[in-house]
């Protein structure tokens, strides 16, 4: 792969990078997202947020990529990937074992629904166009696999139907002629500036090509390719609902003998999804839904760090292992005097919280004798301050007897310590967001987002590496923290221009962020390590969708549009049917990449339930913090 | 009838007619001298404060409108939408007082369906596809000042198709716009969901039956378009990118500022070679038009033996420059991707000074081109 200044800016799946470069950048662990069985026998649905890497995954199974991979199977870089694909039966002993066809569902199909035709005719046009394109993609893929030229050499391809007593041969030339005519006529009609449709065409009643491909032997120059057809439908959410439903019904047919995958943006707030038929999961299709539901033994962090290593190795300033660019600890860049002051100040706070009560004497003494570093001491005292505050606010009995150390141990959970670390970072301006784990978390299970953050880090690293005379080059915790906060604020500021209904999305996110900040920094840390989202009841969600469909009032429509846009574009991470206190909730977590803008932790967990009326009010007038008697955690001088 | 691209190297608008500023008034005073002139105005019923400037100027030059059709569409649901509606109503009333109530009609064209699908382009093409509608008029003037790109591209494409069809004997076709880069900067697009081909301008690029040839993308750059440019990159998947920068320009540093704004996108994400950056005059759409036509011609010729290439063009700058993109795309059947914003924002509110601008008349068909 050629060297570039900042290879994190390249986006391998979407841009026309060469197949060689694509393979060099591909992170193998993405294959963990595919089911290991029934990959070829049943409809597989990949439902992810945008930027999660689904198109990259599909591109791997296209013939040009598999061909190059096979040709370079002996190379060290590709050996592991070849083995993985052999394990999936995508590569055999003689070469690629699948004939992948990638159908881009963003191209024109949805606009068929705008034609002045009967609804049933529109669906037949849809099937006709899709069927024609699958045929053409099949011919193109077959030629690509053998290094042929499309469409000039379609005559070299033939299909032999194997399900009858007498085999029937379909010539590539005839298939191409018929399919290209159909495509041309429909496509021309769709893009016409001549007004009313004049094409007299009835369409198709099914995806006949899919059925044919499953019963045929594909040959080029009379020689069987010995491959299994695989049709991959990408960005299916771009289809209209009726088209999507029809396509899924076609693909769920158990008599189809080809691989068929369907990738779509996950849609938790689609009224049509909500009000449509209940789906029988597991019977007719396999659903691979969320990047955060990764199989045991693997992780998103490993995937993205692997991707990062590949990219940083190809940079002009070569870095074999990307994580070495990132300091994992607070080092000399933070003045030791500040750390000592933090420890001292936290100690004072703990004693202030305790007051003159005997109840906490044992606890306080235990920390006095711990012999920790200044930073650890600061966090330890801060933890103690939180625990004491919680106890004080809960305490009802007048007895002032010392609590046992075992009680401290019981209450001293990792969440509380995480909250303490967050509080200390705010109070004493210590770096909080740094290290490879933070970087992976900030990506919010989104590969594109990871590349954006890592790209900015790498840019800073390259600049400082160029200017620095030191041998050891890395970004300090302070540098990383500052950069992550800057990127986070920039992403927040860009929401209005980046997203559909962006100004309302921005308003909502601001309100959620400010609410979470207010709740997180309450001195007793009730949602330790912090609140990073809100929740609406599932009933409210249903009502929102129903009111949107009924177009009841503009505020409702605006709220729905803003929420749907935020969820669809991964600004809010939606988790439906979360059960809390006997009710079911739709939890809406802030994208982790926005958390630094509000000083929020990166762990998931804490959220605040809110009625729909609050969200509507936020759209009108923003978030108004409640007045509380206890002040929030603030910076200390 | 299908639209064929001109591939013989000659340009339809090799010689062109463009009037600006004082020349705009001079043109319309000249046109006012001929008897029996009957003019149809098609414009936008939008919130842009410059919306009625062209109509007002034409009337002042002594040319009354026989009919005025205003297109209204959704300006979005943001906080500013209330003031948008108010401003749009004021503009309509201003035009009504200029043109007369009996001569003015407002046609509503939705930009998208309730499900979010772009539909405005198709609907406006359907609404204006009958040549008979234009036969009573000597001049049809399309004022794009207050029209969104998703509407005026298909509208002008439809009209050009009618005008250039030999069986229709139609009069003059003008496109007018009131330009003010300062005001353009104040009207900020909200984000859009996805990139798609403008209606009528898919350029055959959706077709799988075509050879899988390299796509050359020439975006005409303007400020604050990063999000759209990224979405279009993902959609088009270009092999090569030849950005066009506006130069010469009113602000002589505009090119430098744009390169600074898009540095990372240009040189790290897109890996544009400096020699592939093109320049076109900010105030002459025919300069952009020529450059794009020549670019397309050059790549097709150079790569003919390797199967050819397909050119894609997009407009991210002023409406005046977007006309150049439109003409090139229309003539050579190029693809034009677009991200339809869901609304608009006014970070700094518009004031009385923002009504000003320079008027341009781009005369596309009729008397100057009669053989």
Interface residues (C-beta under 8 A of the other chain):
Chain A: X4 X5 X6 X9 X10 X11 X14 X15 X16 X106 X107 X108 X110 X111 X113 X114 X132 X133 X136 X137 X140 X149 X150 X151 X152 X176 X179 X180 X183 X184 X187 X188 X190 X191 X192 X193 X194 X195 X196 X238 X240 X241 X494 X495 X496 X497 X498 X499 X500 X501 X502 X503 X504 X507 X551 X554 X557 X558 X561 X565 X568
Chain B: X1 X2 X3 X76 X77 X78 X79 X80 X113 X114 X115 X116 X117 X118 X119 X122 X125 X126 X129 X130 X154 X157 X158 X161 X188 X189 X190 X191 X192 X193 X194 X196 X197 X199 X200 X201 X202 X204 X206 X207 X208 X209 X210 X211 X212 X214 X215 X224 X227 X233 X234 X235 X237 X238 X239 X264 X268 X269 X271 X307 X341 X342 X343 X345
